[in-house]
């Protein structure tokens, strides 16, 4: 029995289409191609998502017409329903594929940006009802991700204590045993988990979801340490009468330094450098005694 359509995947759209043509035994001008998913390179080394297409036969060659050969090498037959991403991807990537609907179902809004003093967010704050909806949605998503990762942990949502420069938001804290792997080196795994949770929640809500994901109070402890560092380095900058540059930091940590010294009467802060080498510089205000 000849298939009328098939769904295939590949590293890019063209590869997926050529695989489908080979399986159906038709040429490009005899089919209609619908793109189900564009290929996507995931952040922070979490692998890639292949392109997925549906190829539908709109006309068959007659018996007198030879079927043109496909220029690409023949590939093994693939099942009609394409499996999850390659096994090389970690469980988080599987969770994304299982949780996010195809792009045509609902457009994905822009991903929430990280705050920096020279790149402030100007979005209006969410209403209390929207904040509650973001918390409920993000909690369910985070629990689903943990289940896909086979990690036993409870998710507790609480309103964040904020200062006058921060927008209201919720903190989703994961508690359990042996959760160090969720934090990763320098918190990179935790950053990735928060990014994915926000991305899926933003997709489902059709707006930016601003939630913070923490593991056993790791970020709270880190914030306290950075605030103490900011105060100590500000005192040194004032005493020496010259700018002091801190070590390169990710955006979330630079944000803490900027906010900690935002209202300081004797110093200002700025971010300098590019990419992974971007750092905070603490600068004494003019006219300060030293």
C-alpha positions in Angstrom: 0.0 0.0 0.0 1.4 3.4 -1.0 1.6 6.1 1.6 -0.1 9.4 0.9 2.0 11.4 3.4 4.8 10.9 5.9 6.4 12.8 8.6 10.2 12.8 8.8 13.0 14.6 10.6 16.5 15.7 9.7 19.3 18.0 10.6 17.7 20.6 8.4 14.4 21.0 6.5 16.0 19.9 3.2 17.4 16.7 4.7 14.0 15.9 6.2 12.3 16.5 2.8 14.8 14.3 0.9 14.3 11.5 3.4 10.5 11.7 2.9 10.9 11.7 -0.9 13.1 8.6 -0.7 10.5 6.8 1.5 7.5 7.8 -0.7 9.3 7.1 -4.0 8.2 10.4 -5.6 9.9 13.6 -6.8 9.8 17.1 -5.3 7.2 18.4 -7.8 4.7 15.7 -6.8 4.4 16.6 -3.2 3.4 19.4 -0.8 5.8 20.1 2.1 4.5 21.4 5.4 7.1 22.4 8.0 6.1 21.1 11.5 9.2 22.2 13.4 12.2 24.4 12.4 15.6 23.0 13.5 16.7 24.6 16.7 20.0 24.7 18.6 19.3 24.7 22.3 21.1 27.0 24.7 23.9 26.0 27.1 24.9 22.9 25.3 21.6 21.1 25.6 21.8 19.7 22.1 19.7 20.4 19.0 16.2 19.8 17.9 15.9 18.4 14.4 13.7 19.8 11.7 10.3 17.9 11.2 8.3 18.0 8.0 5.1 16.4 6.7 5.3 15.6 3.0 2.0 14.9 1.2 1.7 13.3 -2.2 -0.4 15.4 -4.5 0.2 13.4 -7.7 1.6 10.0 -8.6 3.7 9.2 -11.7 1.9 7.1 -14.4 3.2 3.7 -15.3 4.8 5.2 -18.4 6.6 7.7 -16.4 9.8 6.6 -14.7 10.2 7.8 -11.2 13.1 10.2 -11.0 15.8 9.1 -8.7 16.5 11.1 -5.6 19.8 12.8 -5.8 20.5 12.3 -2.1 21.9 9.0 -0.8 19.2 6.5 0.1 18.4 6.4 3.9 16.8 3.7 6.0 13.0 3.9 6.2 11.7 5.9 9.1 8.5 5.3 11.0 5.5 7.7 10.3 5.7 9.1 13.8 9.1 10.4 14.5 10.6 9.6 17.9 11.9 12.1 20.5 15.3 13.8 19.9 18.4 11.7 19.6 19.5 9.8 22.8 22.6 11.9 23.0 20.4 14.8 24.2 20.0 15.0 28.0 16.5 14.3 29.6 15.8 18.1 29.7 15.8 18.2 25.9 13.3 15.3 25.8 11.1 17.3 28.2 11.0 20.3 25.9 10.0 18.1 22.9 7.2 16.5 25.0 5.9 19.7 26.4 6.1 22.4 23.7 3.4 22.4 21.0 4.4 22.9 17.3 5.1 26.6 16.5 2.1 26.9 14.2 -0.3 26.2 17.1 0.7 29.3 19.0 3.5 31.8 18.3 6.3 31.8 20.9 6.9 35.2 22.4 10.3 36.7 22.9 12.4 35.0 25.6 12.7 37.0 28.8 16.0 38.9 28.8 18.5 39.0 31.6 18.7 42.3 33.4 21.9 44.3 33.3 22.4 48.0 34.3 23.1 48.9 30.7 20.3 46.8 29.3 17.3 47.3 31.6 13.9 45.8 31.0 11.1 48.2 30.3 8.1 45.7 30.3 5.2 46.7 32.4 4.7 44.6 35.6 2.2 41.8 35.5 -1.1 42.1 37.4 -1.5 40.0 40.6 -3.8 37.6 38.7 -1.2 37.2 35.9 1.6 36.6 38.4 -0.5 33.8 40.1 -1.1 32.3 36.7 2.6 32.4 35.9 3.4 30.7 39.2 0.9 27.9 38.7 1.9 27.3 35.1 5.6 27.4 35.8 5.2 25.1 38.8 3.5 22.4 36.7 6.1 22.7 33.9 9.0 22.5 36.4 7.5 19.3 38.0 7.1 17.8 34.5 10.7 18.6 33.7 11.9 17.0 36.9 9.9 13.9 36.2 11.4 13.6 32.7 14.9 13.9 34.3 13.9 11.2 36.8 14.8 13.5 39.7 12.8 13.3 42.9 12.2 16.7 44.2 9.3 18.8 45.5 8.6 22.3 44.0 7.4 25.0 46.4 6.3 28.4 45.0 6.6 31.6 47.1 6.4 35.3 46.3 9.9 36.9 46.1 10.9 39.7 48.5 11.8 42.5 46.1 13.3 46.0 46.3 11.9 49.1 44.7 13.9 48.4 41.5 12.5 44.9 40.9 9.3 43.7 39.4 7.1 41.4 41.4 7.7 37.7 40.7 7.5 34.2 42.2 10.4 31.9 43.2 10.0 28.2 42.5 12.3 26.4 44.9 13.2 22.7 44.4 13.8 20.7 47.6 14.9 17.2 48.0 18.0 15.0 48.4 21.1 14.8 46.2 20.1 17.8 44.0 23.7 19.2 43.5 23.4 18.0 39.8 20.6 20.4 39.3 22.9 23.3 40.1 25.9 22.3 38.1 29.3 24.0 37.8 28.9 27.7 38.7 25.1 27.2 38.6 25.0 26.6 34.8 22.5 23.7 35.1 20.2 25.8 37.2 20.4 28.6 34.7 19.4 26.2 31.9 16.5 24.8 34.0 15.2 28.3 34.7 15.6 29.3 31.0 13.6 26.3 29.8 10.9 26.7 32.4 10.4 30.4 31.4 10.5 29.5 27.7 7.7 26.9 28.0 5.6 29.0 30.3 6.0 32.0 28.0 4.8 29.9 25.1 1.8 28.6 27.0 0.8 32.0 28.3 1.6 34.0 25.1 3.5 36.5 27.2 6.8 36.7 29.1 6.8 34.6 32.3 9.2 36.0 34.9 9.8 33.3 37.5 13.0 32.4 39.3 14.0 28.7 39.8 16.1 27.9 42.8 17.5 24.7 44.4 17.6 24.3 48.2 18.2 28.1 48.6 21.3 28.1 46.4 20.5 31.4 44.7 19.5 33.1 48.0 22.9 32.2 49.5 24.7 33.3 46.4 22.8 36.6 46.4 23.8 37.3 50.0 27.4 36.6 49.2 27.4 38.9 46.2 25.8 41.7 48.1 28.5 41.4 50.8 31.1 41.4 48.0 29.6 44.5 46.4 29.7 46.4 49.7 33.3 45.4 50.4 34.5 46.3 46.9 32.7 49.6 47.0 34.5 50.5 50.2 37.9 49.6 48.6 37.1 51.7 45.5 36.3 54.7 47.7 39.4 54.2 49.8 41.7 53.8 46.8 40.0 56.5 44.8 39.9 54.5 41.6 37.7 52.0 39.8 37.7 48.3 40.8 36.7 45.6 38.4 35.2 42.3 39.7 35.7 38.9 38.1 33.6 38.1 35.0 30.1 37.0 36.0 26.9 35.8 34.3 24.1 38.4 33.8 22.1 37.2 36.8 25.1 37.8 39.1 26.0 41.2 37.6 22.4 42.2 38.1 22.7 41.6 41.9 25.9 43.7 42.1 24.2 46.6 40.1 21.1 46.6 42.3 23.1 46.3 45.6 25.0 49.5 44.7 22.3 51.3 42.7 21.5 53.8 45.5 25.1 54.0 46.9 26.0 57.7 47.5 29.7 57.3 46.7 30.0 54.8 43.8 28.4 53.9 40.5 28.6 50.6 38.6 28.9 49.7 34.9 29.3 46.5 32.9 32.4 46.2 30.6 33.6 43.5 28.3 31.9 41.1 25.9 30.3 37.7 26.2 31.7 35.4 29.0 34.3 38.1 29.9 31.7 40.7 30.8 32.3 42.1 34.3 31.1 44.8 36.7 33.3 47.8 37.4 32.7 49.8 40.6 33.6 53.5 40.0 33.9 56.2 42.8 31.7 59.2 42.2 33.6 62.4 41.4 34.5 64.6 44.4 34.6 61.6 46.8 37.3 62.0 49.5 39.9 59.2 49.8 
